[in-house]
Amino acid sequence: MARWTQVGDVEIGGGNDVAGLLAAAEIGREGEPNQARMRLAVPTKPRYLIMGFGRTSVAAVTAGINLTQNPQKIFRPEKLVWPNDTAGAFSITDVRIGTNSQFVTNAGVAARMFAEDATEVLLGLDTAQTSQNVTLVVTNNSAAAVIAEPSLLGPAVF
């Protein structure tokens, strides 16, 4: 989503007056004195943030459950964290950013690989744009229903 930032000391009308903003941008480009100059505001503040997937009860021996979230900031997941107490019950069969799989094969991996105390399991996943689906496809391998509560960590820009 594009946002405009005013550079200068002349107030231009507020709200969503796109024509006014574009006119102000034209005036600013001409360099007339005491006129507002407009520039497109781009994300500039990177921070390391968390994206949780909530608590989801996954029935016994169930394959292909999609856990989906939509980040509200531009987000690049670098680490998947799975609670130790349930990691042994699950396999992760895919991680998707939008429609793009982040796996190089169609074989899943044990969620225990991403247990909360795991080290050296940094990922270089695609960047998820604002409101783009981030999906973990999981399988419960146990004989009982288990709560899935994974999260992703990584830099977000806003």
N, C-alpha and C positions, 0 to 999 in steps of 0.2 A: 504494500500500500504506500503510495507516494505521499509525502508530507512536504509542505513548503515552510521555509523559515525566512523571516524578514531580516534583512541586513540593511541597516540605516535607521533613520529616526523619524520617518513619516508613517503614520498609521494608515493602513488600507483597511477597508471594510472587513468585518469578521465573517464567520460562518463558512459555508461551502461555496462561496462566490468564485467559481473557477475562472470565469471571464475576467473578473476584477484582478485575480491573481496573475493571470497571463498578461493582462494589460500592464500591471505593475512591473512584471518581469521585463516587458518590452521597454518601459520607461527606464528601468534600471540599467538595461543594456546600453541605452543611448547615453547614459552617464550625465543626465541633467542634474544640477546641484539640488540638494534637499529633497530628492525623490527616493522613494523606497526601492531597494534592490531586493530581488527575490532569488533564492537558490533552492534547488531540490535538496531536502534533508535526507541523508543516507544514514543507515545504522552505523553507529560509531563506538558503542560501549560494549565490548565483549566481557562476559562474566561466565563463570563456571556454574551451571545450574542443574537442577534435578527435574526429571520428568517421570512421575510415578504412573503406574497402570492400575492403581486401586487394588482392592481385594476382590478376587473372583474365585468362587467355588467351582472347581472342575471335577465333574463326576468321575467315578472309577473307570480306569482303562478307557479313556476318551482321547481320541486323536483329532488333531486339526482344530483346536480352539483358538480363535483369533482374539488377542488382547490388543485393542487399538486405542491410541490417543492422538490428539491433534495439538501440537505445540502452538502456543500463542506468540512465540518469538522465533526468529530464525535460529535453528538449533542443530548442532552436529554431534550426535551421540559418539562418545569415546569409550564408555565403560558400561557394561550391563552388570547389574547387581541383583542376585537372587538370595533371599533369606536362607541361611544354613538349614533351618529346621524343615524346609520343604524342598530344597534343591534336589535331594536324592530321588524324589518322586516324579520329577519332570524331565522331559527331553524338549529341546527347542528345535523345531523342524524348519523354521524360517524366520528371518528378520527382514521386514520390508520397509523401505522409505518410499512413500507413494506406492507405485506398482513395481518398483525395482527391488528384486531380491538382493540381499547383501551376502548371501552364501555363494560359494563358487561351485558347489555340488548340490545335489538334491538329498543328501544324507543329513540327518539331524545330529545334534550334539547333546550331551548330558548337561542339564542345567547346573549340575554341580561344578562344572568348569567355571561358572560365573558366581560361585558362592560368595557371600559377603566378605569372607576372609581370603579370597583368592588374590594372588598378586600377579603382576606381569600379564594381564589379559586386556590390554588396551586395544581398542578397535579403531579403525579409520573408516567409519560409515559415511554414507552420503549425507549431505546437509539437507535437513527437512525444512522446507519453507513454511511460513505461517499457515496454519490450518491444514497442512498436508498430513495425510495419515501416516503414522508410524505404528507398525503392526508386528507383534511377536506371535508366531504360530507355535503353540505348545501342545504337548501330549502328556497326559497323566498316565504313568506306567504302573501306578499302585492299585491295590485291590479296594481302595476306599476313596471317597471324595476328599480332595485336598485343596486348601486355599492357595492360589497363586498370587503373589504380591511382588512382582519384579519392578525394577526402576532402571532408568538410563541416566547417565551423567555425561555432561559435556558442555562445551562453550555455546552460549547463546549470544546473539548480537541484537541490540536495540538502541 
